[in-house]
Amino acid sequence: MRAKSDRETNTKDKVTQDKGVQLSDDVVHLNHILAALEQIEHYTRGMSESEFLSRTMVQDAVVRQIELIGEAASCVSVKFRNEHPKLPWAGIADIRKKIIPESFNIDFVKVWNAVQDDLPLHKQAIKKLL
């Protein structure tokens, strides 16, 4: 394996610092959030609250997607967040903490309420940016 030349290293450093590349990374994270939101919609489409509360596999899938949303939201740069203050960044990033407490005693009624009330609003806001 050959070592990278100084020119290759400097070019890479310059490119990763470029605003366009950072923006691209942020857009990638937004697309991950959007994909997770769409998966949740797919998992719960046509489902009642009681159905959701009785289907542990769907609950697990939804909680996993919420974890991914929280992780991706935390990766969006502060600069991008500041440039787009209308998006409820705190709500998106904190949804994981709100629904999945440190004790791991997940309240699936809260999960269902978030799926019905919060997540569609987050999806709408993110789609406006993309």
trRosetta pair geometry for C-beta under 8 A, 3 or more apart (Angstrom, degrees):
i j d omega theta_ij theta_ji phi_ij phi_ji
4 8 4.3 -119 -172 86 100 129
4 9 5.1 120 118 -55 123 88
4 12 7.8 -21 -180 -2 154 138
5 8 4.8 99 54 5 77 99
5 9 7.1 -145 95 -2 41 88
6 9 5.7 -58 -147 41 33 110
6 10 6.0 29 158 -17 69 110
7 10 6.0 -56 -142 40 26 107
7 11 6.2 28 158 -20 63 109
8 11 5.9 -57 -147 37 26 111
8 12 6.3 26 156 -19 63 107
9 12 5.8 -57 -150 36 29 110
9 13 6.4 28 154 -18 65 106
10 13 5.7 -53 -146 37 32 111
10 14 6.2 33 155 -20 65 106
11 14 5.7 -56 -149 37 30 111
11 15 6.3 28 154 -18 66 107
12 15 5.8 -56 -147 37 31 109
12 16 6.3 24 159 -15 66 108
13 16 6.1 -58 -145 39 28 105
13 17 6.4 19 158 -13 63 112
14 17 6.0 -67 -152 41 28 106
14 18 6.8 48 148 -45 63 96
15 18 5.5 -36 -156 1 37 121
15 21 5.7 100 158 -50 71 150
16 21 5.7 -115 -128 114 33 154
17 21 7.6 54 47 53 17 126
17 22 7.8 2 -165 -41 26 111
18 21 4.7 85 68 5 93 103
18 22 7.2 -167 92 -5 48 85
19 22 5.8 -60 -150 39 34 109
19 23 6.1 35 154 -20 69 108
20 23 5.6 -54 -145 38 30 113
20 24 6.2 36 153 -24 64 105
21 24 5.4 -50 -149 33 33 117
21 25 6.6 37 150 -20 64 99
22 25 5.6 -50 -153 32 35 112
22 26 6.5 34 149 -17 65 104
22 77 5.9 9 179 -23 109 160
22 79 6.9 22 143 65 141 136
22 80 7.4 -159 142 -48 98 108
23 26 5.6 -55 -151 37 35 113
23 27 6.3 36 151 -20 67 104
23 80 6.9 143 -114 -95 61 113
24 27 5.6 -52 -147 36 32 112
24 28 6.5 39 150 -23 63 101
25 28 5.5 -50 -153 30 33 115
25 29 6.7 32 150 -17 64 102
25 75 7.8 -110 156 148 102 104
25 77 7.3 77 89 -29 114 111
26 29 5.6 -52 -152 35 35 111
26 30 6.4 36 149 -19 66 104
26 76 5.2 71 -138 -141 89 79
26 77 5.6 -75 -77 17 115 96
26 80 4.1 156 -128 -85 158 167
27 30 5.4 -50 -146 37 36 113
27 31 6.3 39 152 -21 65 103
27 130 6.9 118 -149 -110 93 88
28 31 5.7 -55 -151 35 30 112
28 32 6.7 35 148 -21 63 102
29 32 5.5 -49 -152 31 36 114
29 33 6.6 37 149 -19 65 101
29 72 4.6 161 -165 -176 82 88
29 73 7.3 146 161 -80 115 25
29 75 4.8 -162 -111 88 139 107
29 76 5.0 -162 99 -72 147 77
30 33 5.5 -50 -151 35 36 113
30 34 6.3 36 151 -18 67 105
30 72 7.7 164 -67 153 20 119
30 76 7.0 69 -57 -96 80 122
30 126 5.5 175 -166 -160 99 107
30 129 6.2 -103 -154 94 157 127
30 130 6.0 -178 125 -64 129 108
31 34 5.5 -50 -143 38 34 113
31 35 6.2 38 155 -22 65 104
31 130 6.9 110 -78 -108 77 143
32 35 5.7 -53 -147 35 29 112
32 36 6.5 29 154 -18 63 106
32 68 6.6 -124 161 162 104 105
32 72 4.1 -164 94 -113 122 148
33 36 5.8 -58 -151 36 30 110
33 37 6.4 31 152 -19 65 106
33 68 7.9 -180 -100 124 48 85
33 69 5.2 79 -134 -133 80 75
33 72 4.8 -159 -58 98 82 135
33 73 6.1 79 -92 -62 131 82
33 92 6.9 12 -148 -173 143 129
33 122 7.5 -102 163 150 120 115
33 126 5.8 -145 100 -120 121 160
34 37 5.6 -54 -148 36 32 113
34 38 6.3 31 154 -18 65 106
34 123 6.7 103 -128 -137 70 77
34 126 5.3 -160 -75 121 95 136
34 127 6.8 112 -119 -73 125 72
34 130 6.8 -29 -48 -10 156 154
35 38 5.7 -56 -149 38 31 111
35 39 6.5 36 151 -23 64 103
36 39 5.5 -49 -149 32 34 114
36 40 6.6 37 152 -20 64 101
36 65 4.2 157 -168 -169 92 90
36 66 7.5 158 161 -66 126 25
36 68 4.6 -173 -97 90 142 118
36 69 4.8 -153 98 -62 146 85
36 72 7.2 -179 -2 13 138 141
37 40 5.7 -52 -153 33 33 112
37 41 6.6 37 148 -19 64 103
37 65 7.6 158 -64 160 26 123
37 69 6.9 84 -57 -96 79 126
37 119 5.6 172 -136 -178 96 103
37 122 6.5 -155 -99 95 139 104
37 123 4.4 173 154 -87 151 105
37 126 7.4 157 4 42 153 143
38 41 5.4 -47 -150 34 37 116
38 42 6.4 41 150 -22 65 103
38 123 7.6 121 -59 -129 66 129
39 42 5.5 -54 -150 35 33 114
39 43 6.3 33 153 -20 67 105
39 61 7.5 -126 151 161 109 103
39 65 5.0 -164 84 -106 120 142
40 43 5.7 -53 -145 36 31 111
40 44 6.2 0 165 6 66 115
40 62 5.3 79 -128 -130 92 83
40 65 4.9 -163 -59 96 94 152
40 66 7.4 74 -85 -55 136 77
40 115 6.0 -146 166 -128 121 101
40 119 6.1 -72 95 177 149 162
41 44 6.5 -79 -144 51 22 90
41 45 6.1 49 158 -62 65 92
41 119 8.0 -164 -59 126 83 127
41 123 7.8 43 -46 -80 127 163
42 45 6.0 -25 -143 -14 26 117
43 47 8.0 -28 130 -4 59 147
43 58 5.3 150 170 -148 107 89
43 61 5.1 -175 -120 104 150 130
43 62 5.7 -158 94 -67 148 86
43 65 7.7 -166 3 -6 142 145
44 47 4.8 -101 -165 40 60 126
44 52 6.2 15 -128 -96 102 119
44 58 6.8 117 -82 180 70 124
44 62 6.7 52 -48 -87 114 128
44 115 5.6 77 1 171 175 144
47 51 4.6 -135 -165 90 86 128
47 52 5.2 100 140 -59 126 87
47 55 7.7 -84 -147 25 137 142
47 58 7.2 165 -122 179 168 164
48 51 4.5 99 53 4 77 104
48 52 7.0 -139 95 -5 41 86
49 52 5.6 -55 -150 36 33 113
49 53 6.2 28 155 -17 67 109
49 109 7.6 40 -170 -127 119 72
49 112 5.1 83 -131 177 89 153
50 53 5.6 -55 -144 40 32 111
50 54 6.4 22 157 -14 64 111
51 54 6.0 -68 -150 41 28 104
51 55 6.2 10 159 -12 67 117
52 55 6.2 -72 -142 40 26 101
52 58 6.2 -110 -137 105 65 132
52 59 6.9 111 173 -73 76 82
52 62 8.0 15 -157 -12 111 156
52 108 7.2 -174 131 162 97 113
52 111 8.0 -156 154 99 128 104
52 112 5.2 132 98 -100 150 114
52 115 7.7 -168 -136 50 158 155
53 59 7.8 62 -121 -73 30 124
53 108 5.6 137 -116 111 75 129
53 109 7.2 15 -93 -74 121 68
53 112 7.0 -39 -58 -48 88 142
55 58 4.1 37 112 18 118 114
55 59 6.5 158 95 -17 64 85
56 59 5.2 -52 -145 37 38 117
56 60 6.2 42 156 -22 69 102
57 60 5.8 -50 -149 34 31 112
57 61 6.5 31 152 -18 63 106
58 61 5.6 -55 -147 37 33 112
58 62 6.2 32 155 -18 67 107
59 62 5.9 -58 -148 37 28 108
59 63 6.2 26 156 -17 65 109
59 106 7.8 141 172 110 115 140
59 108 5.5 -37 -130 -123 127 129
59 111 6.9 88 -144 95 85 159
60 63 5.9 -56 -145 38 28 110
60 64 6.4 32 155 -22 63 106
61 64 5.8 -54 -151 33 30 113
61 65 6.6 27 153 -16 63 105
62 65 5.8 -56 -152 36 33 109
62 66 6.4 34 150 -20 66 105
62 111 6.1 108 115 170 129 123
62 115 6.4 -35 -158 -81 137 131
63 66 5.5 -53 -149 35 34 114
63 67 6.6 41 150 -23 64 100
63 99 7.2 -160 -123 132 81 122
63 100 6.4 106 -160 -76 105 118
63 106 6.4 -27 -108 -135 138 161
63 111 6.6 -50 -78 -124 83 142
64 67 5.6 -49 -154 30 34 115
64 68 6.7 33 149 -17 64 103
65 68 5.5 -51 -151 36 37 114
65 69 6.4 44 148 -24 66 100
66 69 5.4 -46 -147 31 36 115
66 70 6.5 37 154 -17 64 103
66 95 6.0 -117 -161 123 101 108
66 96 5.6 154 144 -97 89 70
66 99 5.7 -41 158 68 157 149
66 100 7.0 153 105 -21 123 115
66 111 7.3 -110 -33 -136 157 97
66 114 7.5 56 -112 111 134 144
67 70 5.9 -57 -153 37 31 110
67 71 6.3 28 152 -17 65 109
67 96 5.6 89 -110 -126 44 121
67 100 6.8 15 -79 1 88 160
68 71 5.7 -55 -145 39 32 111
68 72 6.1 28 159 -15 67 108
69 72 6.1 -58 -144 40 26 106
69 73 6.1 26 158 -20 64 111
69 92 6.6 -114 162 -175 104 83
69 95 6.3 -19 103 67 126 129
69 96 6.9 177 76 -54 85 98
69 122 7.8 58 -166 134 136 154
70 73 5.8 -56 -143 37 26 111
70 74 6.4 25 158 -19 62 107
70 92 7.8 177 -99 147 49 61
70 93 6.0 86 -146 -162 66 44
70 94 7.5 91 -123 -82 104 5
70 95 6.0 -142 -74 64 95 78
70 96 2.9 -25 -53 -20 157 133
70 97 7.2 137 -133 -19 142 70
71 74 5.9 -59 -151 34 28 109
71 75 6.8 25 151 -20 62 108
71 96 7.5 77 -31 -55 64 160
72 75 5.7 -60 -155 33 35 113
72 76 7.4 49 148 -36 64 90
73 76 5.9 -35 -160 5 41 113
73 89 6.9 159 -175 -159 108 69
73 92 4.4 -176 -118 124 149 103
73 93 4.0 -151 119 -84 124 70
74 93 5.3 108 -69 -140 71 110
76 80 5.4 -104 175 79 93 128
76 81 5.9 110 119 -56 111 94
76 89 7.3 -127 78 -133 135 112
77 80 4.5 95 63 6 89 100
77 81 6.9 -151 98 -4 48 85
78 81 5.5 -54 -149 38 34 114
78 82 6.2 34 153 -19 67 106
79 82 5.8 -57 -149 37 28 110
79 83 6.4 26 153 -18 64 108
80 83 5.6 -56 -147 38 32 111
80 84 6.4 -8 163 16 67 110
81 84 6.5 -82 -145 58 25 82
81 85 7.4 67 157 -90 63 55
81 87 7.6 -111 -138 69 66 111
81 89 4.9 40 -141 -91 115 161
82 85 6.6 5 -155 -65 34 92
84 87 5.1 22 135 6 106 115
84 129 6.0 26 -139 -107 153 128
86 125 7.1 -159 120 -148 89 112
87 92 7.3 -14 157 -12 100 138
87 125 4.9 137 -121 155 79 126
87 126 7.0 76 -132 -77 127 60
87 129 6.7 -9 -65 -44 135 135
88 91 3.8 0 142 30 118 123
88 92 6.0 133 96 -22 77 87
88 121 7.5 27 18 124 136 113
88 122 6.8 -91 58 -98 108 82
88 125 6.7 138 13 20 83 175
89 92 5.8 -60 -147 38 30 108
89 93 6.0 18 163 -9 69 112
90 93 6.1 -61 -140 45 27 103
90 94 5.6 8 167 -5 66 122
91 94 6.2 -65 -130 48 20 99
91 95 6.5 45 161 -55 59 92
91 118 6.7 -150 170 -158 118 117
91 122 7.0 -148 111 -83 110 110
92 95 6.1 -33 -155 -9 26 114
92 122 5.3 130 -95 -136 98 128
93 96 7.6 -54 168 19 41 101
94 97 5.0 -54 -161 42 68 112
94 98 5.7 72 139 -29 85 101
95 98 5.4 -53 -143 36 34 116
95 99 6.1 14 163 -4 68 113
95 114 6.2 126 -157 -160 109 140
95 118 6.5 166 -112 129 123 146
95 119 7.8 95 -148 -78 158 81
95 122 7.7 -47 -44 -54 149 159
96 99 6.4 -70 -144 46 23 96
96 100 5.5 -32 179 36 66 112
97 100 7.0 -67 -109 63 18 71
97 101 7.3 56 -177 -103 56 47
98 110 7.2 -147 143 164 88 128
98 114 7.2 137 102 -86 123 138
99 106 6.7 25 159 -143 74 95
99 107 7.6 -124 -151 55 58 77
99 110 5.7 -177 -119 117 73 111
99 111 5.3 88 -154 -90 121 75
99 114 5.9 -64 -77 -3 126 159
100 104 6.9 2 -171 -116 83 54
100 106 5.8 -20 -108 -97 64 102
101 104 7.0 -119 78 -37 68 21
101 105 6.3 -20 58 52 117 74
101 106 7.5 179 21 -88 79 50
106 110 7.8 -134 -180 57 67 109
106 111 6.6 28 171 -42 109 125
107 110 4.1 63 93 6 106 113
107 111 7.0 173 95 -13 56 82
108 111 4.8 -41 -145 33 48 120
108 112 6.2 54 153 -22 68 97
109 112 5.7 -49 -150 35 33 113
109 113 6.4 34 150 -19 64 105
110 113 5.6 -53 -146 37 32 112
110 114 6.3 34 154 -19 65 104
111 114 5.8 -57 -152 36 30 111
111 115 6.4 32 150 -22 65 106
112 115 5.6 -53 -149 34 32 114
112 116 6.3 20 156 -11 66 110
113 116 5.9 -62 -145 43 30 105
113 117 5.6 -9 170 12 70 120
113 118 7.7 57 127 -4 70 99
114 117 6.5 -70 -122 54 22 86
114 118 4.5 -32 -152 35 68 121
114 119 6.0 75 148 -28 75 96
115 118 7.8 6 -30 49 13 82
115 119 5.5 -12 -132 18 36 136
116 119 7.8 69 16 35 15 98
116 120 7.6 -18 176 -7 27 116
117 120 7.4 -102 173 30 10 100
117 121 7.5 -8 153 -6 52 114
118 121 6.0 -73 -163 38 35 108
118 122 6.3 29 152 -18 74 109
119 122 5.5 -53 -145 37 37 112
119 123 6.2 41 156 -23 68 103
120 123 5.5 -51 -147 34 33 115
120 124 6.4 36 154 -21 65 104
121 124 5.7 -52 -149 34 32 113
121 125 6.4 30 154 -17 64 107
122 125 5.8 -58 -149 38 31 110
122 126 6.2 27 156 -17 67 109
123 126 6.0 -59 -146 38 28 107
123 127 6.2 30 157 -22 65 108
124 127 5.9 -55 -148 33 27 112
124 128 6.9 32 152 -24 60 102
125 128 5.9 -52 -159 25 33 115
125 129 7.3 27 149 -15 62 103
126 129 5.8 -57 -159 33 40 110
126 130 6.5 23 152 -10 72 107
127 130 5.9 -62 -143 43 36 101
